């Protein structure tokens, strides 16, 4: 009998620290859907990462279930993927401590996200904000992930993961797979609608900068109509026209059209019709997802069955790696 080839493992997660944006959907979720038949995927709601900055408890609970609902509504099948909530798998916290002791302060102080956030929050920053990249390292290594879908701005965290994994392997013998980045070609980075040289982010102070997955159609249309372009009036994909380039990327990813096809379609037309079409494409993509999310959020029992089943499977895999780590470090194993 022919042995079936083992699928490569993918791990990724999204923080429930704010509402998810079109950037999260096009840059991550839409690509995750394409991976689910080819890979063994673990998709996590990383609620432990979210508390590195203060969260309102009731909002954190609501958003955690909403993110899970968005995963499913976007087409991530709970039967094909392992969907779980990070805090439901204690191995993440345990492994993070073991890896903390194998990570250097200098490595963590160089993390650009720490630098950015510490400037924003001043002296009131937690130790968790400093060393949460180690928790991210644990997230990935516990599942022996082969690939991690990352945006360009997160490559630094994956490099840290690879460094820590290699250091642990060299110190204690082969324990972890060394993960590789999975960077999709299209839509890897959706930019801010008002400052198109910056990545679209829900933490922006200007609500016109981003489109939320759950934004109503009239809000989406208004935000796209206000999106920054330029005075050239030409739909061309180049770095001199970052606003137009960003809208073209969005249209290309949603409609599956090439940049060349979009340029040809809007030749000599200016921006009015182009922006209108971008807005309608976004509305058409998000409306069915929004409806499914509302139905799922109302069905707490179903969501509970998904995250319980996901946590069981994730715990089984994560604990196998954690036991291996503990044994190699020299801890006395407890019989379970």
N, C-alpha and C positions, 0 to 999 in steps of 0.2 A: 504494500500500500504506500502510495506516494505521500511523503510528509509535507504538510502545508507550511509554507514559508511564514515565519513569525513577522508580524507587522512591526514597523518601527514605532516608537512611542513619542508622542507629542504632549507637552505640558504647556498650559497657559492659564492666565487668570486676569480678572478685572476687579478693581476696587469698587465697593459700593459706597464711595465717599461723596458722590454727587450724582446728578442725573447723567445718563450716558448720551454722548453726542453722535452726530452723523459720522464724525471722525472715527469713533470707536466701532461703529457699525461697518463702514466701508473699509477701514484700515485693518480691522480684526475679525469681527463676527462673520462677515460675508465670506471671508477667506476660510475661516474655520469650517464652515459648512462644506466647502469643497474638499476638505481634508478627511472627512469622517469615514469614508469608505476605504481609503488607502492606508490610514494609520490607526493606531490604538491611542485614542485621544483622552486626556484628562483635562477637563475644563473646570476651573475652580472660581468661586467668588471669594476673593481674598480679604475677608473682613478683618483679619488680624493686622493686615497692612493699613487698613483704613484708620485704625485708632492711633497711628503715629501722630495725627493731629486730632484735636478734640472733636467728637461727634455727638450729636443729640441722640440718645439711645433709641427713642422711638423711630427717628428718621433712619438710623442705621438698620434697624430691623426691617422697616418698610422697603428700603432700597435694596437690601440683600435679597428679599423675595422678588422684588421687581427685576433685578439683574438676572436672577435665575429664570424668570418668566421671559425676559428678552432673549436670553440664550435659546430657549425652546421655540419662541415665536419666530426667531430669525432663521430657524430651520436646523438647529443643532439637536439631533435626535437622541433622547435619553437612552434609547435601546442600543444605539451604536457607540455612544460616548459615555464616559464617566463624569457626571456633573455633581459637584459637591461643594459644601461650604467649608472653607479652610479651618475654622475653629472647631469643626466637628471631628477633625483628625488630629489628636494631641501629638502625634509623631512630628508634626511640623515644628511645634515649639521645642520639643526635646532635641530634635536634630539641629535646630538653629543654635541651641546652646553649645552643643558639641562642636559645631562649625565656627561659632564665635571664638572659641579657644584655638582655632586654627586660621584665624583671619587677622590681618595686621591693621592697627589704627590708621596708618598712612594710607592704606588701600581705601578705607572707608571715607577718610577726609577728602579724598580726590573725587568722590562721586558728585557729578554736576547737579543732580537733583537735590542732594543734601545742601550743597552751596546755595542753590536758588531758594529752597524753602527756608533755610536758616536766615537768609537775608530778609525774607518776607516776615518771618515770625520773631525776629530779634533774639532776645535772651530767653524767651519762654519756649525753648525747644526741648523736646524730650530726648532721653538717651535712645528711645525707640526709633526716632527719626534718623539718628546717626547710624544705628546698626541694623535697620530694617533690610538693607541689601543682603545681609546674611540669612535672614528669614527667606528672602527670595531665592537664595542659593539652595537652601534646604528644600523649598517647594519643588525645585527642578530635580535635584539629585535624588530625592526620596523615590522618585518614580523611574529612575534610570532612563531619563528622557534622552532620546537621540536628537530631537529637534525642538527648538523653542521659537514660535512665531514672535518676532520682535520688530518694533518700529526702529527706525534709525536712531532715535534718541535713547533707546534702551540697550543698545549694543554693549555699552559700558558695563551694565549689570551682568550680561551674559559672559563678558570677558572675565569679570570677577568670579563668576560661577566656575568657569573653566580653570582659572588659577587655583582656587580653593580646592577643587576636585583633584587636580594634579598634585597639589601639595599633600593632601590627605593620602592619596594613592602612593606617593613616594615615601611618606612617613610610615604608613601602616600596611602597605601592600594593596594590590588592585581591589578597589571597593566600588568605585563609581564609573559609569560611562561618562565620557567627556562630550557634553552636548554641543551641537552646532546650531547656528542661527538659521531660521527659516524666514526669509524676507521675500514676500510676494512682489512681483514686478509692478503691478498696477495698484494704485490707491493706498500705497504703504503709508503715505503721509498726507492727510487732508489739512489744509491750512485755515487760519483765522480769516473770517470774512471781512474784517475791518483792518487787520494788519497782516496781509497775506505772506509776510516773510516769517511769521510765527506759526507754530502748529496750533490747530483748533483745540481749545481746551475749555472744559466746563469751569475752570477756576478764573477765567477772564472776568474782569469787572464789567465789561460791556456785553449785555445779553445779545446784541446784534452781531457779536463776533462768532457765535456758534449756533448750530441748529441741534436741538435735542431730539433724540429718537421719538420722544413722546410729545413733541411740539404739534399743536393743531395745524391743519393745512393753511389757514389764513396767516398764521404766525410765520410759517416757513416761507410763504410767498413774499411777505413783507421783508423778512430778513434777507432773502436773495435779491430783492429789488434794491435794497440798501447796500448790498455788497460792493466793496471798493473795486473799481476797475481802473480806467485811465482816460485820457482825452484822445487817444489814437483812434478809437472806434473800429478797431480791426480784431477779429477773433483769431488770434495767433498764439501758438504755444511756445513761449520763450521767457527767459528770466527777466527781461526788461518789462514784461507785463505780468507780474506775479498774481494779481487778482484774477485776470482772465484765465491764466494758466490753471489756477486752482479750480475755477468753475468748470473748465474743460475736463480736468481730471475727474471731478465728481460725475459729470455727464458720461464720460467714457466708461467709468467703472459700473455705473448703474445700467446704462444702455448696451454695454458690450461693444461700443463703437471704437474704432481707432481714432487717434488724434487727427490723422490726415482726413478721415471721413468728416469729422466735426468741422475742421477748417474749411473744407470744400463746401459743406452744407450752409455755412454762415458767411460765405464770401460776399463782401459788399453789403452786408445787412446791418452793421452796427450792433449795439448791445441789447436793445430793448427786447427783441424777439428771442435772442439767445438766452437772456436772463429768465424770461418767462418760461422757456422750454426746460431750463435747468430746474426751476422751481417745481414745475409739473412732474418732472422725472423723480424728484425727491419725494413729493407728495405721493405719487403712484407707488413708490417703493416702500414708504413707511406706513401708509394708512392700513394695509392688511396686517402688518406687524403690530401696530398699536391696538387694533381690535383684539388680536389674539392675546396680547399682554393683559388687557383689561379682563378678558375671560379667565385667564390663568391665575391672575392675582386674586380673583374672587373665589378660586377653587383651592383653598389652603390645604385641604386633605390630599389632593393630587400632588401639589408641590412638596408636601412633607414626604410622600412616598418616594418621590424622585431623589430628594436630598438625603434621605435615610439610606436608600439603596446605594447611592453614589458614595456616601461616607463609609459604608461597609466594605465596598470593593477597594476604595482608595486606602482605607486603613490596613487592609490585608497586605497590599503591595508595599505601602510605606513602612509598616512595621517590620517586614522582612529586611528592608534596607537598614532600618534603625537598629535592629538586633545585631546585624553584621557590624555596623559602626561601633556599637557598645562593646562587642566582643573584642574587636581589634584594638580599641583604646585601652582595654584592660579592666572593664567593669565586670563584675560577677553577674552572669545572666540569671534572671529569676524565672522559674518554671511557670508557664502560663497554661 
